[in-house]
Each structure stands twice: as structure tokens, then as C-alpha cells.
Amino acid sequence: MIRLDKMLAHMGYGSRKEVKELIRKGFVSVDGEIVKSDDIKVDESSEIIIFDEKINYEEFVYIMLNKPADVISATYDGNLTTVLDLISGYESRNLFPIGRLDIDTLGLLILTNDGQLAHKLLSPKNHVGKKYYLKYDGKYRDDFVDIFKKGFQIDDYFTKPAIFEDLGNNEAYITICEGKFHQVKRMMEHVGCKVTYLERIQFGNIVLDNSLKRGEYRLLTKEEIESLKNN
């Protein structure tokens, strides 16, 4: 449940003070009745009408973005383009990216305002996998699979088991369950290779929608949201 004035503010109908005034003047009805109390509690099943417009409200928003290069995974930056700069129509919903992709890394990024789910998905103890497609310079060796599976020391930490899948022609898939700084690039450097292209194609059970062009986004389906929550 959420306060009516907070919900309307989330939906972009004004500041909390402005929507309180709209409610007081009788412009809002809940379940067929005009309400003039802004602290009434509503939820997703409530029928809310403002200015004769029915509102379809969901407390949490889940968006899939196909992140392009030269965009940072942040909510604000005074100089660089952020992933939030690519999303329109949700400015009042306090979105943030679940995890980060390097500025030159492409692909799947999920944005939400569901802090509890984000914490769950990013918690190391839950081992949520992130799958990447990459190209690299260097020579492939047959022991890459075992090296990544066993884990190894990188600076001040020991990597958790990862999956390396050779695709030939200096291309591969790597699946990790962590999100350390430049992790995939540093793991490849450990085996004598340099990543030249990196794209995240899967996060947990969610696979990047190939119909999305770089910089495009869409809401997750109900099935995808449930799948994400069940990771």
C-alpha cells in the first residue's frame, strides 16, 4: 500500500504539495468515490481517476535497456551521458541501474526503483549469473575452461568460479556471478588476452531482447519480472 499523494507524485502529476491540492479540490476519485484526504492508502488494485483519466499504477518499474557505448551506468553526471538520460517518461520514478556496465561495455542493463530486489540480485551470496559475449586478442588455450572454473587471484581478491565457453575465432561467452571492477577484462588479462569487445547478453534469467537497438529500452513483461524475482 502507498499513500495516494505519494503515488500521484510518482506518476508525474506534480510535487507532493501540488497533488495534495488536486486531491483537496476533488479532482481525484478512488474506486468510484471522490476523495479529499491525501493520506488514503491505495495499491495496484485500486481504481484511481484524475481529471477523468484512469491511472494504471504499479509501485515498481522494471526496464530493460540495450546500453550503447560511451554511456555510463549512473543516475547523474555533469559531463557524461548516463543510462537515465536515455530513459524518458519515468523521471519521477527514481530509477537506478541494477549493477554497472563499463562505459565501453554494451548490452543488457536493468533499471528499476525496487531497491529490495536490486539488493537481492547484487548480493554475492545469491550467485546471480551475468553472461557476456566477448572478442579478444590473444591465443586461446584448452585450459581456459578449468582456470575460470577454479577461480584465481586478481590483485586483492580471488574470483568465484566462472564459466568460459569458447566460440572459436577469438570469441567467447563468459558467465560470472560477481561484479568486480573491470572483472571480465581483468580475468582475460590473467590468461594473457585483451578484450576488444564486450557485451552483456544475460542477467540471471533475463536475456537481452535482440529486437532492441542500442539505446532502446522496454518494460519487462510480467513473466520476466517474476523470473527475475525467482533468481
Helices and strands as residue ranges (DSSP letters): E 2-3, H 4-10, H 16-24, E 28-30, E 33-34, E 41-42, E 48-50, E 53-55, E 62-67, G 83-86, G 91-93, E 96-97, E 106-112, H 115-122, G 124-126, E 130-137, H 144-150, E 153-154, E 157-158, E 163-168, E 171-176, H 183-190, E 194-203, E 206-207, E 217-219, H 222-229
